[in-house]
Amino acid sequence: MPTTSEVRDLQRARLTSVGLGALRPADDGGVPAVVGRLGAVQAQELHSSAWGVAQRLADPTTLADVQAALADGTVLRTHVLRPTWHYVVPEDLAPLMTATAHRVRRAMASTERSYGFDHALLPRRHAVVADALAAGPLTRKELGAVLAEAEGAPVRAWDLGQVMMHAELDLLVASGPMRGKQPTYRLLPEQKTWDEDEARVHLARAYVRGHGPCRAEDVAWWATLTKADARAAVADAGLTRHEVAGLTLWTDGDLPEPAPSGTVRLLSVYDELFCHDFRGWPSLTRDGMPNRWLFTGLVVADGMIAGGWSRVLRSRTVEITVELTDEPSPRVWSALEQEAARYGQFCGLEPSLVRGEVGKGTIG
């Protein structure tokens, strides 16, 4: 097994590849470049996932900046890789969907059977959705009303969600601009057709570029591929193999320069730094951690889990609470204060940073 020092070195390298080491200048492609570098970014929680993108940019980047990229379509939010929301750039949408859509459908199948979901209705319903969206983006509620009018009866809310998810998997629709606090859907232009093997190679290259050094098993976990398919895709992707600390790892070139020692980050929920197969990866925490930290956010120091954090948004302020595994040094506390200040800029709110037990915070 790798030593703690070896694991820390690997994690500092991974901080660089996932964009959490030396931060990217905002004028170097901005929000779309961050998403494109990572291949896809889990976006189940709108507010938290937007912070996960914004915090990888050096200049103050706000929630509004991320929403602007969603509004103009330079970043899309859709169900891909797993049955969860992700941000993706348009040029990666078709290959990532081609590589994973059938696996996502398989994951959805048992629940759909238990709810009696009727797949035979999808072609007709998708035609109605496409016709409605031809005039411009609509919310899910508005599309539900259009379908209810077409069918002469309301569509069950759960069924409507599945109809729209299948429309995403068919590359018919993806996210549109926010309308107040409500997301919308937009109609997609016709997409390039990809061979499934080529799509998996594209996916493997995208994951390793934005997450390496990593294992083929991590590609499989991220994309719900079989391990055999992931290994084949990695082998065909023109990547660089490394044997480090007893692990077979892959990068898209040399091992990344490690992030500066003492790098501290307040991570978004489900941040891409931790989107890998933990079962075979060395432990990133000395004594374990409370599960509740996973659902508020993790504090990392040099890529190792150093605590959890939560935040409560108020009208003018954001209260940030950190719960740490160790007493912070003055250097670590100063880095946490800098991160809190950046989060305040992101929210447009005055931040306060306190220590305490992480509780219920605003993540959505």
C-alpha positions in Angstrom: 0.0 0.0 0.0 1.2 3.5 -0.7 2.6 5.5 2.2 0.7 8.6 3.5 3.5 10.8 1.9 3.0 9.0 -1.5 -0.8 9.4 -1.3 -0.4 13.1 -0.5 2.0 13.6 -3.5 -0.6 11.9 -5.8 -3.4 14.0 -4.4 -1.4 17.2 -5.0 -0.9 16.2 -8.6 -4.6 15.5 -8.9 -5.4 18.9 -7.5 -3.5 20.3 -10.4 -5.3 18.2 -13.1 -8.8 18.9 -11.7 -8.0 22.7 -11.6 -7.8 23.2 -7.9 -4.1 23.9 -7.7 -2.9 26.9 -9.7 -6.2 28.4 -10.7 -7.1 29.2 -14.3 -7.3 32.8 -15.4 -10.9 33.8 -16.0 -10.0 35.2 -19.4 -8.6 31.8 -20.5 -11.8 30.4 -21.7 -13.8 31.1 -18.5 -16.5 28.8 -17.3 -16.8 26.6 -20.5 -13.0 26.0 -20.4 -13.2 24.7 -16.8 -16.1 22.3 -17.8 -14.4 21.2 -21.0 -11.1 20.5 -19.1 -12.9 18.2 -16.7 -15.0 16.4 -19.4 -18.2 16.7 -17.3 -19.0 18.1 -13.9 -21.6 16.6 -11.6 -24.4 19.2 -11.2 -27.1 17.7 -9.1 -27.1 20.7 -6.8 -27.3 23.9 -8.8 -25.7 26.4 -6.3 -23.0 24.0 -5.1 -22.0 22.7 -8.5 -21.8 26.3 -9.9 -19.3 27.1 -7.0 -17.3 23.9 -8.0 -16.8 25.5 -11.5 -16.3 29.1 -10.3 -13.7 28.2 -7.7 -11.4 26.9 -10.4 -11.0 30.4 -11.8 -8.5 32.8 -10.3 -10.5 36.0 -10.8 -13.7 36.6 -8.9 -16.3 34.5 -10.7 -19.9 34.6 -9.6 -23.0 32.4 -9.7 -24.3 34.7 -12.4 -21.2 34.0 -14.5 -22.0 30.2 -14.4 -25.7 30.9 -15.1 -24.7 33.0 -18.1 -22.8 30.1 -19.6 -25.9 28.0 -19.2 -28.1 30.7 -20.7 -26.0 31.1 -23.8 -25.5 27.4 -24.3 -21.7 27.3 -24.0 -22.3 25.0 -21.1 -25.2 22.5 -21.0 -26.7 20.7 -18.0 -28.1 17.3 -18.8 -28.3 13.7 -17.6 -25.1 11.9 -18.8 -22.6 9.4 -17.5 -24.9 8.3 -14.6 -28.5 9.0 -13.9 -27.5 12.4 -12.4 -27.2 15.9 -13.8 -23.9 17.0 -15.2 -22.5 20.1 -16.9 -20.9 19.4 -20.2 -19.7 21.6 -23.1 -21.6 21.1 -26.4 -18.7 19.5 -28.3 -18.4 16.7 -25.7 -22.2 16.1 -25.4 -22.6 13.6 -28.3 -19.6 11.3 -27.5 -20.2 11.2 -23.8 -23.9 10.4 -24.4 -23.1 7.8 -27.0 -20.7 6.1 -24.6 -23.1 6.1 -21.6 -26.7 6.5 -22.5 -27.5 2.8 -22.8 -25.9 2.2 -19.3 -28.0 5.1 -17.8 -31.2 3.6 -19.3 -30.3 0.2 -17.8 -29.9 1.9 -14.4 -33.3 3.5 -14.8 -35.1 0.4 -16.0 -36.0 -1.3 -12.7 -37.5 1.8 -11.2 -39.4 2.5 -14.4 -40.9 -1.0 -14.3 -42.0 -0.5 -10.7 -43.8 2.7 -11.6 -45.3 1.2 -14.8 -43.6 3.7 -17.1 -44.8 3.3 -20.7 -41.9 3.5 -23.1 -44.2 3.1 -26.1 -45.5 6.6 -25.5 -42.0 8.2 -25.8 -41.9 8.9 -29.6 -45.2 10.7 -29.5 -44.4 12.6 -26.4 -41.0 13.6 -27.6 -42.5 14.9 -30.9 -44.8 17.1 -28.8 -41.9 18.3 -26.7 -39.8 19.1 -29.8 -42.6 21.0 -31.4 -43.2 23.1 -28.2 -39.5 23.9 -27.7 -39.1 25.0 -31.3 -40.5 28.3 -30.2 -38.0 28.7 -27.4 -37.0 27.3 -24.0 -39.7 26.1 -21.6 -39.7 25.0 -17.9 -40.7 21.4 -17.0 -44.0 22.6 -15.7 -44.8 24.4 -19.0 -43.9 21.2 -20.9 -46.1 19.2 -18.6 -49.0 21.5 -19.5 -48.3 21.1 -23.2 -48.3 17.3 -22.9 -51.4 17.4 -20.8 -53.2 19.4 -23.5 -52.0 17.0 -26.2 -53.1 13.9 -24.3 -56.2 15.2 -22.8 -55.1 14.3 -19.2 -52.3 15.4 -16.8 -49.0 13.6 -17.1 -47.8 12.3 -13.7 -44.9 14.4 -12.4 -42.6 11.4 -12.1 -43.5 10.3 -15.6 -42.8 13.8 -16.9 -39.3 13.7 -15.4 -38.6 10.4 -17.1 -39.9 11.7 -20.4 -37.5 14.6 -20.3 -34.6 12.4 -19.1 -35.1 10.1 -22.1 -35.3 13.2 -24.3 -31.9 14.2 -23.0 -30.5 10.7 -23.5 -31.8 10.8 -27.1 -29.9 14.2 -27.6 -33.2 15.9 -28.3 -33.0 18.4 -25.4 -30.6 19.9 -22.8 -30.7 22.7 -20.4 -31.8 26.2 -21.3 -31.4 29.5 -19.4 -32.7 29.9 -15.9 -36.1 31.6 -15.6 -35.9 33.1 -12.1 -35.2 30.0 -9.9 -36.6 27.6 -12.5 -34.4 25.8 -15.0 -35.6 25.4 -18.6 -35.0 23.0 -21.5 -33.9 23.9 -24.9 -34.1 22.0 -28.2 -30.7 20.7 -29.4 -29.5 21.0 -32.9 -28.8 17.7 -34.7 -25.7 16.0 -33.2 -22.8 14.3 -34.9 -23.1 10.5 -34.9 -20.4 8.7 -33.0 -19.3 5.0 -33.1 -19.6 3.7 -29.6 -16.0 2.5 -29.3 -14.7 5.8 -30.5 -17.0 7.6 -28.0 -15.7 5.5 -25.1 -12.1 6.4 -26.1 -13.1 10.1 -26.2 -14.6 9.8 -22.8 -11.6 8.0 -21.3 -9.3 10.7 -22.7 -11.5 13.4 -21.3 -11.6 11.9 -17.8 -7.9 11.2 -17.6 -7.1 14.7 -18.9 -9.2 16.3 -16.1 -8.7 13.8 -13.3 -5.3 12.1 -13.7 -3.3 10.5 -12.4 -6.1 7.9 -12.2 -6.8 4.3 -12.8 -8.9 2.7 -15.5 -11.3 1.6 -12.7 -11.9 5.3 -12.0 -13.0 5.8 -15.6 -15.4 2.9 -15.2 -16.9 4.4 -12.0 -17.2 7.9 -13.4 -19.0 6.8 -16.6 -20.8 3.7 -15.4 -18.8 1.6 -18.0 -17.9 -2.0 -17.4 -14.3 -2.3 -16.2 -13.4 -4.2 -19.4 -14.8 -1.4 -21.6 -13.0 1.2 -19.5 -9.7 -0.6 -19.7 -10.0 -1.0 -23.5 -10.9 2.6 -23.9 -7.9 3.8 -21.8 -5.6 1.5 -23.7 -6.7 2.9 -27.0 -6.7 6.6 -25.9 -3.0 7.3 -26.4 -2.5 8.0 -22.7 0.7 7.7 -20.6 1.0 4.8 -18.1 2.7 5.2 -14.8 3.5 2.7 -12.0 3.4 4.7 -8.8 3.3 3.4 -5.3 2.0 0.1 -6.4 -0.8 1.6 -8.5 -1.2 1.6 -12.3 -2.1 5.2 -13.1 -2.8 7.1 -16.3 -2.3 10.7 -17.4 -2.5 12.5 -20.7 1.3 13.2 -20.6 3.8 13.7 -17.8 2.6 13.5 -14.2 1.1 17.0 -13.4 3.2 19.4 -11.4 1.9 19.1 -7.8 -0.2 21.9 -6.4 1.6 24.2 -4.0 2.1 22.7 -0.6 -0.5 23.9 1.8 -3.3 24.3 -0.8 -6.6 24.4 1.0 -10.0 24.3 -0.7 -13.7 24.3 0.3 -15.1 21.8 -2.2 -18.5 21.7 -3.7 -20.8 18.8 -3.0 -19.7 15.8 -5.2 -16.7 17.7 -6.4 -14.8 16.1 -9.4 -11.7 15.6 -7.2 -13.6 12.8 -5.5 -15.4 11.4 -8.6 -13.5 8.1 -8.6 -13.7 4.5 -7.3 -12.8 4.9 -3.6 -12.7 1.2 -3.0 -9.3 0.7 -4.6 -7.9 4.2 -3.9 -5.8 4.8 -0.8 -7.5 6.4 2.1 -7.6 10.2 2.0 -8.4 10.6 5.7 -6.6 9.4 8.8 -9.5 8.2 10.9 -12.5 8.2 8.7 -15.1 11.0 8.6 -18.8 11.6 9.3 -20.9 10.8 6.3 -22.8 14.1 6.7 -19.7 15.9 5.4 -20.3 14.3 2.0 -23.7 16.1 1.7 -22.5 19.6 2.7 -19.0 19.8 1.4 -15.4 18.7 2.1 -12.5 20.7 3.3 -9.3 19.5 1.6 -5.6 20.3 2.5 -3.1 19.1 -0.1 -5.9 16.9 -1.6 -6.4 15.1 1.7 -9.8 15.3 3.6 -9.3 17.8 6.4 -12.9 18.4 7.4 -16.4 19.3 6.3 -18.1 22.6 5.8 -21.6 24.0 5.5 -23.0 27.4 4.6 -26.2 29.2 5.3 -27.2 31.9 2.8 -29.0 35.0 4.2 -30.1 38.2 2.6 -26.8 39.9 2.9 -24.4 37.4 4.4 -23.2 33.8 4.1 -22.3 32.0 7.3 -19.6 29.4 6.6 -19.0 26.7 9.3 -16.0 24.4 9.1 -15.5 21.2 11.2 -11.9 20.1 11.0 -10.1 16.9 11.9 -7.1 18.7 13.4 -6.4 22.0 15.0 -5.6 24.4 12.1 -2.3 26.1 11.9 -2.3 29.8 11.3 -1.4 29.1 7.7 -4.3 26.7 7.2 -6.7 29.1 8.8 -5.5 32.0 6.6 -6.1 29.8 3.6 -9.6 29.0 4.8 -10.3 32.7 5.2 -9.2 33.3 1.7 -11.5 30.5 0.4 -14.4 32.0 2.5 -13.7 35.4 0.9 -13.8 33.8 -2.6 -17.1 32.0 -1.8 -18.6 35.3 -0.6 -17.6 36.9 -3.9 -19.2 34.0 -5.8 -22.4 34.5 -3.8 -22.3 38.3 -3.8 -22.6 38.1 0.0 -20.5 39.1 3.0 -18.9 35.9 4.4 -18.2 35.0 8.0 -16.1 32.0 8.9 -16.6 30.0 12.1 -15.6 26.7 13.6 -18.2 24.3 14.8 -20.1 21.1 14.0 -21.3 21.1 10.4 -25.1 21.0 10.3 -27.8 21.7 7.8 -26.6 24.2 5.2 -27.7 25.5 1.9 -26.3 23.4 -0.9 -28.9 23.5 -3.7 
